[in-house]
């Protein structure tokens, strides 16, 4: 994340696929999980210049824009 909290985002394939996990260094399990379609693979992840928006691109060409403070809500561009 674009802050000093020690939080970071990670995604996976296989058994733990289908989610973007919000984790924190020193914490053994994810703090929160945000669902994505299980068969989508993330190919791009970038914060906006001011860190308020997270941009995620998928292998099918879909792009999602997430407000960092409200990650459950997003805008999808196909």
Rosetta blueprint (number, residue, H / E / L):
1 X L
2 X L
3 X L
4 X L
5 X L
6 X L
7 X E
8 X E
9 X E
10 X E
11 X E
12 X L
13 X L
14 X H
15 X H
16 X H
17 X L
18 X L
19 X E
20 X E
21 X E
22 X E
23 X E
24 X E
25 X L
26 X L
27 X L
28 X L
29 X L
30 X L
31 X L
32 X E
33 X E
34 X E
35 X E
36 X L
37 X L
38 X L
39 X L
40 X L
41 X L
42 X E
43 X E
44 X E
45 X E
46 X E
47 X E
48 X L
49 X L
50 X L
51 X L
52 X L
53 X E
54 X E
55 X E
56 X E
57 X E
58 X E
59 X L
60 X L
61 X L
62 X L
63 X E
64 X E
65 X E
66 X E
67 X E
68 X L
69 X L
70 X E
71 X E
72 X E
73 X E
74 X E
75 X E
76 X E
77 X E
78 X L
